[in-house]
C-alpha cells in the first residue's frame, strides 16, 4: 500500500492444505512503516490478507 510516496508492506506465506485436516503457512508480518501507521491501515491489510491467504488449486 502507498500513501503518497510512503510504502507500507505486509509480507508472508500462503496457507496450503497438506492433508485432510492440516494446513501449513499463512503467517504474515508488517514492515516498520505499517507497524507505525494508523491502526485502520493495519486492520484493513490484515482483513485482505485473511480473505486471500489460502492457496486453492482446481483438480
Secondary structure, DSSP 8 states (H G I E B T S, - for coil): -EETTEE--EEE--EEE-SSS-EEE--EEE-HHHHTS-HHHHHHHHHHHHHH-B-----
